[in-house]
Amino acid sequence: MTFAQRFHFGSLLKCTIWISPVILSALVQGCASSTGNRSQAVAPPPFVFRKLELEQKKSSGDVDWKLSSPEARYELSRRLVRAKQPVGVLYSKNKPSFKIRADFAIVINDGQQIILEGDVQLQQVNGQKILIKGERLRWQPQLSRLVMEQQPRAFNQRSRITATVAILQQDTNELTLSGPVQLDRWQDKLALTVKPDTAVRTGKAFWNLDNGALKADGPVLGQRRDQEGVVLEQLEGRELIGNTQRGVITVKSPVIVTMPKNKGLLRAKDTSWNFRKQTLSSNDPFEGLINQTQINGERFRAELDQSSVVIPEGCRIQQPGERLEARQCRWNWQTDEVLASGGVRVERESNNQITEAQTLSGSVGDEGTLTFSAPGNKVRSQLTIEEKTNGQDQTSKRSQPPVLF
């Protein structure tokens, strides 16, 4: 049989404690014997509680948090509670916002600070339902701040974020992550036994757990990998902003996107990465390089699953002795195929040749140059033939009309 005894610790906490009669009897005897011999200053033994329930309210009367434990000890002289298997609830606007659990808890100065240790877990009740895990959590209820100091990790259905230190501001649900910070993402669902297909590393990051807004300092390094962990594409930038609910981040200029085996790269301004569609895109002019070939455009969209870059506007390709202009181009960096369409015009220095067509297809050769052809399409070519007689250039004597094809 048990009975309840209610205590008030300072002005912070209201505590309901369940005590067994055997422990209560021992405590009473201990108190009696200590009062009988006041000459010896002996610290009283701790109160041992069979069940501990702590509750704190805000000045407005709203519940701030609750914490319970199946077994606890209270040291009266130090105003300190040691609890096993603590379970708690954090409240926002008088509604549960996070559930909290750990292996051990130390409540200091009647609730001014709470230390949680062991397998510490913070589970968001609503919103993205983020799970934050770590091995040591320092909780300051008066500041509404929780600091995960050892191996902090945050999880949702498809992502994991790791950092050195994670600070949760309880009243705003803002999570501050100290770097290096790494976001790992799985395309289908979170599977810790499988290597993530996307990884982004940043500096200090700020993440709103309600709306998913994410902002991170640089440098930014993003990689898309295959199942073996081999890097398929790599992205570098100055800093990033984004939203984890929408699965999109924007890396700030200057941005460099590298293709496999350093075969090609893009130099761009602000670039958006859509994790769900696996696309990279920029609405600003950019420059691409394939060995000796330079590709420019007004904007681009990289379809990562298809290993292709689409230049939807103002495509320009330049290489030694040749220049191409078209309305749009597509470059597949896996097959080395390039397709230009819409008012295509090729200018070659050799014989001042000009070729025009609606569509030209080409491929990247072993030396990194592009060779174009137009099978099945109407092509208009113009070139100038320069004749030489006895080693003398005759073009200065008479003008040769261009030859049209």
C-alpha positions in Angstrom: 0.0 0.0 0.0 1.3 3.5 -0.9 0.1 7.0 -0.3 0.8 10.3 -2.0 2.8 13.2 -0.5 3.0 16.5 -2.3 6.0 18.8 -1.8 6.8 22.3 -3.1 10.5 22.8 -4.2 11.2 26.5 -4.1 8.9 28.5 -6.3 9.6 26.5 -9.5 8.3 23.1 -9.1 5.3 21.2 -8.0 6.2 17.6 -7.1 4.0 14.6 -6.5 5.9 11.7 -5.0 4.8 8.2 -4.1 6.7 6.7 -1.1 6.4 3.2 0.3 5.7 2.9 4.1 9.0 1.0 4.7 11.1 3.8 3.2 9.1 6.5 5.0 9.6 4.7 8.3 13.3 4.5 7.7 13.4 8.2 6.8 11.5 9.2 10.0 13.8 7.1 12.2 16.9 8.6 10.5 15.5 12.1 11.1 14.8 11.3 14.8 18.2 9.9 15.5 19.9 12.9 13.8 17.9 15.4 15.9 18.9 13.5 19.1 22.6 14.1 18.4 23.0 17.6 17.1 26.7 17.7 18.0 27.5 15.8 14.9 26.8 17.5 11.5 25.8 14.5 9.4 24.1 15.0 6.1 20.6 13.5 6.1 20.2 10.5 3.9 18.4 11.1 0.6 14.7 10.6 0.2 14.1 7.5 -1.9 10.9 7.7 -3.9 9.1 4.9 -5.6 7.5 7.3 -8.1 8.4 10.8 -8.9 6.3 13.3 -10.9 7.5 16.8 -11.5 5.5 19.6 -13.1 6.4 23.2 -13.9 4.0 25.9 -15.0 4.6 29.3 -16.6 3.7 32.6 -15.0 0.6 32.6 -17.2 -0.5 29.3 -15.6 0.1 27.2 -18.7 1.9 23.9 -18.3 5.5 24.2 -19.3 6.8 20.7 -18.8 6.2 17.4 -16.9 8.7 14.8 -15.9 8.1 11.4 -14.2 10.4 8.6 -13.0 9.7 5.1 -11.5 12.5 5.6 -9.0 14.3 8.7 -7.7 16.4 10.1 -4.8 16.1 13.6 -3.5 19.1 15.1 -1.6 17.5 17.9 0.5 20.7 19.7 1.4 21.8 20.0 -2.3 18.3 20.4 -3.7 19.1 17.7 -6.2 17.0 14.8 -7.6 18.5 11.7 -9.3 16.0 9.8 -11.3 16.0 6.6 -13.4 14.2 6.1 -16.7 12.8 9.6 -16.8 9.9 10.3 -19.2 8.6 13.8 -19.8 6.5 16.1 -22.0 7.3 19.6 -23.2 4.4 21.9 -23.8 3.8 24.8 -26.3 0.7 27.0 -25.8 -0.5 24.5 -23.2 -0.3 21.6 -25.8 2.3 18.8 -25.9 5.1 19.6 -28.4 7.8 17.1 -27.5 8.1 13.8 -25.7 11.3 13.2 -23.9 13.0 10.1 -22.4 16.5 9.1 -21.2 18.2 6.5 -19.0 19.0 8.9 -16.1 18.1 12.4 -15.0 19.6 14.9 -12.5 17.3 17.7 -11.5 19.4 20.6 -10.1 18.3 23.4 -7.8 14.7 22.2 -7.8 14.4 22.4 -11.6 16.6 25.3 -12.6 18.6 22.8 -14.7 18.0 19.2 -15.7 20.7 16.9 -17.1 19.5 13.9 -19.1 22.0 11.1 -19.9 22.2 7.7 -21.7 19.9 7.1 -24.6 18.3 10.6 -24.7 15.4 11.0 -27.2 13.3 14.1 -28.0 10.3 13.2 -30.2 8.4 16.0 -31.9 4.6 15.4 -31.4 3.3 17.5 -34.4 4.7 19.0 -37.6 7.6 17.2 -39.1 7.7 14.7 -36.2 11.5 15.1 -35.9 13.3 12.7 -33.6 16.4 14.1 -31.9 18.8 11.7 -30.3 22.0 12.0 -28.3 23.8 10.9 -25.2 23.7 14.0 -23.0 21.1 16.7 -22.8 21.4 19.9 -20.7 18.0 21.3 -20.2 17.4 24.9 -18.9 13.6 25.2 -18.4 13.7 28.9 -17.4 15.4 29.7 -20.8 13.2 27.2 -22.7 16.5 25.8 -24.0 17.7 22.2 -24.5 21.3 21.6 -25.4 22.3 18.1 -26.9 26.0 18.0 -26.2 27.1 14.5 -27.2 26.5 12.9 -30.6 23.3 14.9 -31.6 21.3 13.4 -34.5 18.0 14.5 -35.9 15.8 12.2 -38.0 12.7 12.4 -40.1 11.2 9.9 -42.6 13.9 10.3 -45.2 16.7 12.3 -43.6 19.3 12.4 -40.9 21.2 15.5 -39.7 24.3 15.1 -37.5 26.3 17.9 -35.8 28.7 18.6 -32.9 26.1 20.4 -30.7 22.4 20.9 -31.2 20.4 23.5 -29.3 16.6 23.4 -29.3 14.7 26.6 -28.4 11.5 25.1 -26.9 9.3 28.2 -27.3 10.1 28.7 -31.0 11.1 25.1 -32.1 14.3 26.5 -33.7 17.1 24.0 -33.8 20.6 25.4 -34.0 23.3 23.0 -35.2 27.0 23.7 -34.7 29.3 22.4 -37.4 30.4 20.5 -39.2 26.8 19.7 -40.0 25.9 16.9 -42.4 22.5 16.1 -44.0 22.1 12.6 -45.3 19.0 11.8 -47.3 17.6 8.6 -48.7 15.4 8.7 -51.8 12.8 6.2 -50.7 12.8 6.1 -46.9 15.2 6.3 -44.0 17.3 3.1 -43.9 20.4 3.3 -41.7 21.6 0.0 -43.0 21.9 1.4 -46.5 24.2 4.2 -47.6 22.4 7.5 -48.2 22.2 8.6 -51.9 22.6 12.3 -51.0 24.9 14.0 -48.6 25.3 17.7 -47.9 27.9 19.1 -45.5 27.8 22.7 -44.2 28.9 24.9 -41.3 26.6 26.2 -38.6 22.9 25.6 -39.5 19.5 26.9 -38.3 16.5 24.7 -38.8 12.8 25.5 -37.9 11.1 22.3 -36.9 7.7 23.7 -37.5 7.9 24.9 -41.1 11.1 23.1 -42.3 13.0 26.3 -43.1 16.8 25.6 -43.2 19.7 28.1 -43.4 23.4 27.1 -43.2 26.7 28.7 -43.3 29.4 27.5 -45.7 31.4 26.1 -47.2 28.7 23.8 -48.7 29.6 20.5 -50.2 26.9 18.3 -51.6 27.2 14.9 -53.2 24.9 12.4 -55.0 26.2 8.9 -54.7 25.3 5.4 -55.9 24.6 2.4 -53.7 28.3 1.7 -53.4 29.0 5.2 -52.1 30.7 6.4 -55.3 30.2 10.1 -56.0 28.1 10.7 -59.1 27.9 14.5 -58.9 29.3 17.0 -56.5 28.2 20.5 -55.7 30.2 23.3 -53.9 28.9 26.7 -52.8 29.1 29.5 -50.4 26.1 28.9 -48.2 22.6 27.6 -48.5 18.9 28.2 -47.7 16.1 25.8 -48.2 13.1 23.9 -46.8 13.3 20.2 -45.7 9.5 19.8 -46.0 9.6 20.7 -49.7 12.9 18.9 -50.2 14.6 21.8 -51.9 17.8 23.8 -51.0 19.4 26.7 -52.8 23.2 26.9 -52.7 24.5 30.5 -53.0 26.9 31.7 -55.6 29.6 31.0 -56.6 28.6 27.4 -57.3 30.7 24.6 -58.9 29.0 21.4 -60.1 31.4 18.6 -61.0 30.5 15.5 -63.1 32.0 12.0 -62.7 35.8 11.5 -63.2 36.2 15.3 -63.6 34.9 14.9 -67.2 33.0 18.1 -66.9 31.9 20.9 -64.6 29.5 23.8 -64.4 30.3 27.2 -62.9 27.0 28.9 -61.9 25.4 31.4 -59.6 22.6 30.6 -57.2 21.6 26.9 -57.8 18.6 25.0 -56.5 18.8 21.3 -55.6 15.4 19.5 -55.6 16.0 16.2 -53.7 12.6 14.7 -54.6 13.0 15.3 -58.3 16.8 15.0 -58.3 17.3 18.1 -60.3 19.8 21.0 -60.1 18.7 24.3 -61.7 19.7 27.9 -62.0 18.0 30.9 -63.6 21.2 32.8 -64.1 23.9 32.6 -66.8 26.5 29.8 -66.4 29.5 28.3 -67.9 30.2 24.6 -68.5 33.5 23.0 -69.4 34.2 19.6 -71.1 38.0 19.6 -71.5 38.6 22.0 -74.3 34.9 22.7 -75.0 33.1 25.6 -73.3 29.3 25.7 -73.0 27.4 28.8 -72.0 23.7 29.5 -71.5 21.3 31.9 -69.9 20.1 29.2 -67.4 20.2 25.4 -67.0 18.5 22.4 -65.5 20.4 19.3 -64.6 18.4 16.1 -64.5 20.6 14.0 -62.3 18.7 10.7 -62.7 19.2 11.0 -66.5 22.8 12.3 -66.3 21.8 15.3 -68.5 22.0 19.0 -68.5 19.4 21.0 -70.4 20.1 24.5 -71.5 16.7 25.9 -72.4 17.8 29.3 -73.5 20.7 30.9 -75.3 23.0 27.9 -75.8 26.5 28.6 -76.9 29.2 26.1 -77.5 32.8 27.1 -78.3 35.9 25.0 -78.9 39.1 25.4 -80.9 38.2 26.5 -84.4 34.5 26.2 -84.0 31.5 28.0 -82.4 27.8 26.9 -82.2 24.8 28.8 -81.2 21.3 27.4 -80.7 18.1 28.1 -78.9 18.6 25.1 -76.6 20.9 22.2 -75.9 21.0 19.0 -74.0 24.3 17.4 -72.8 24.4 13.8 -71.5 27.7 13.5 -69.5 27.3 9.7 -69.3 27.0 9.0 -73.0 28.9 12.1 -74.2 26.0 13.0 -76.5 25.0 16.6 -77.2 21.9 17.7 -79.0 21.4 21.3 -80.2 18.0 22.5 -81.5 16.2 25.7 -82.7 18.0 28.0 -85.1 21.3 26.1 -84.9 24.3 28.0 -86.4 27.9 26.6 -86.5 30.8 28.8 -87.5 34.1 27.1 -88.3 37.4 29.0 -88.9 38.4 26.5 -91.6 37.3 28.0 -94.9 35.0 30.4 -93.0 32.4 27.7 -93.0 28.9 28.5 -91.7 26.3 25.7 -91.2 22.7 26.3 -90.3 20.0 23.7 -89.3 17.1 23.2 -87.0 18.8 20.3 -85.2 22.3 19.0 -84.9 23.5 16.1 -82.8 27.0 15.6 -81.7 29.3 13.7 -79.4 32.4 14.3 -77.3 35.5 12.8 -78.8 38.5 11.3 -77.0 40.3 14.7 -77.0 37.3 16.4 -75.5 36.1 18.1 -78.7 32.5 18.0 -80.1 31.7 16.6 -83.6 28.3 17.5 -85.0 26.1 15.9 -87.7 22.6 16.4 -89.0 21.3 13.1 -90.3 17.9 13.4 -91.9 17.7 17.2 -91.5 18.0 20.0 -94.0 21.3 21.7 -93.6 22.5 24.9 -95.2 26.3 25.4 -95.4 28.4 28.2 -96.7 32.2 28.2 -97.1 34.9 30.1 -98.9 37.6 28.3 -100.9 40.9 30.1 -101.2 43.0 29.1 -104.2 46.8 29.3 -104.3 48.9 29.4 -107.5 52.7 28.8 -107.4 52.5 29.2 -103.6 50.8 32.6 -103.9 47.5 33.4 -102.4 45.2 34.5 -105.2 42.4 35.8 -103.1 44.0 39.2 -103.1 43.8 39.3 -106.9 40.3 38.3 -107.4 37.4 37.7 -105.0 36.0 34.1 -104.9 32.3 33.8 -104.4 31.2 31.6 -101.4 30.1 28.0 -102.1 26.6 27.1 -100.8 25.4 23.6 -100.0 
